[in-house]
Every structure is written in C-alpha cells, then in structure tokens.
Amino acid sequence: MSQRHTPRVTPEDRRELASTFGYDEPSNEEGPTLEEIRARARTGTDPEFASRGEAIRSDLSRRLDGDLLERELEGMPERFGLLPSIREVGIPHETNGEVETLYRELLEPFWNVYAHLEEVGFFESVEENLPPFTPEHIEHTAHELIRADPLTSALADMGLDERERIALMMNVVNNDVRLSRWVPTREIPEGVEFDVEYVPPLHQRAMGGALLWINALDEHLWRKEILITEEILDDGRWHTKGMLGGLYLMARAAREIAAGEDASLTDAQITAALTAGAATSIVEQEELMKDVFWITEEKRAPSRAR
C-alpha cells in the first residue's frame, strides 16, 4: 500500500523556516536541512526562558516521580514504532461486537504520564510559571528548541524523520495566531457559556485533548468506513504521530525537572520543550479534527454502487 508523504513539507517551507532563524544562503533544490538551519540559528538564551524553567523545576522537582517518568519514556519508542503497521491495517476490524484497538494501543505510557502529572499538580505549576502563547514567546521557543540537540535527536530516535521534525518545528513557528486562542485558564474572560472553574490548565488541555482524540480514532474509522479514503488514513497517521511527538516533549521535560541537578536539559530548554510540546499537541489535534473527523462531501470516498 503506497502512502502519500505526510506531512507535506515543500522546499519553500524549508527555506521559509530557515529564514525565520536567519539562514538565507542559497541551498539545493530540496531546501536547507535541519542541521544547516540549526548551525545558523542565533546563539544566546533568553534569560526569561531560563528563569521560568528554574521556577518550574524548583516548584516541581520534589513532587515528580523520576523513576515512573523514566520507565514510561522508555516505553514510548515501541509505541511510535507501531504506527506503520496500524496504517497498513487501515480500518480497525470488528469482532464479536468489539472494535479493534489499534490507535488506543499507542497510548498506555502517555496516559500513565498524564495521570501522574495531573496527580502532582504539574499542569497548574506550568500554567502559573509560563506566559501565554504570544508571538514573542513562540519565537523564542522555536529558537531554543532548534538549538536543543538532545530534544531533536530524541525525536529522531522516536522515529520522526527530518521532514517530520521540520513539520513539528513549523507547527511552533507558524501558528502563533492560532495558538493565541488557547489562553491560560485564568485569562478566560467572564461571561463565557461554560463554567471556567472546571476548565483545566492550558497544558493539561493540550495533553489530555490529544490523548482523547487519538483514543477516539478506532471507533471513528470503523463507524465511518464507507467515507474513509487513503488520504484520510494517511492524515490520521501523521497527525497522531505529531501529537505523540508533542506529548513526548512534555513528558521529557517532566523527567528532566524530576532529575534536578542531574538533568541533561537546561532550564531554558525545559521551558522550550513544554511550550513546543503543548503547541504541537494543540495544532495536530485541531488538524486531526479537520482532516479526519470532519469529512465533507469533497473529501469523502465516492459513493459505492448498490
């Protein structure tokens, strides 16, 4: 079964991303590589990023269970590795009234991390110490992330090729307007149609929302099989992988916070991982809704003859 190359990253996308980081030299037809872009990214860390990461570490390091986080992170590459076989199956099968759990099988280590972070008040602390998604914060996040070789290398170890890692970087760089609509709970204006008291912190909404959308994929694909095209299945595979990449960045940041002085990431890189992970999870769950769950007449499979 041939699959389209999702995500769709053009040479012009690469050049535009490179320009964001100050790399404007001529490149080959494919555009600059991630390594070439990283080599030209500006040096120096935003002091605010370091101070915010330090505040989060100080608040949370004693509350987090480093052994649990390490164990769950070690189980994540195996789950990423299941995606090609899941895409090969396509539509989950139904047996004895039960729908096959293909996408749900990916989620156990991520749910375990989510439950632990919720239990120790991780999301509340992160929301208290990080700023909203402003253009400036997104820009600094992108620069910090592209320089953080431990993070981009770890994403490669998870099975994200260069095109996919560039796509995740573009999620952070190009969506400041979209992300600005996701405000911290404390900034939700009065008079909205729901009770703000029950709205979780922003990073919890990002992580929990991504998990719930992936959790719903098996049932959705099975029920809508007659409408599903190969393109929709390809998009579902990529958006799932993108969300898992974002969730991994947040889980990795949590493990680094738990490690205290033994952490391999700087305080500024922890801030970047938390922001980029949430941003990626948000963008990809919104794209999953648009590309896989909202099936228009233009996108659906042709009607089958009776």
C-alpha angles and dihedrals in degrees: 000000000000118000130202117245101262128208095047107225115170127197087251089055089054093049092047091050090047090052089055088061095044098261108134103149121124114272137185123278092276093056128239121323125240090254092053091050092047092051090059099040112119117267127230131065126252104247090218090059091054094047093049092049090048091052092051092047092049091050099044112025095093094045099053123086103228094188092054092048092047092050094050093045090053089056095052100079090059090054092049087051092060094065098086092053091045090053089048090057090050105182117038114242126238119226126178091345094309124112115226112256104226103142093032089060088067096061112063099097091042093050090049091053091046092052092050094047091049092049096054097044094251096146094050091052093048092049091049094051104036126072124237121271098282122162090249093052092047091049093051090045092055093049093048093046097050090052092049100093093178089062100043091043090051090052088053089051088054089060102262108140122213094269090053093047090050089051090054090049089051089052088062098041102042104041107062092123093049092044093048088069088065099077129178112268092249090059098052103118123243118258099044117143095252136059107265089201089076098045111110122227116281098256090048090053089050095049098036093044092053091049093049094049092051089045090057097049100088094054093042095051092046094049094045097040094127089059099043120108131190088253092057090049091050091050091049091053093050098043089049091051091047092051092048088051090054092047090050091055091053092046091048090051090051092052090050090051090052090050092064112185091002093063118128093208125072121237089256091052090051089055090049093048092051094048096042092045092052092043093051093046090051097047094046095048090052090049090048089055091050099042104034111020102036099062110183126193089257093055102038125100114266115272112266120236114250 
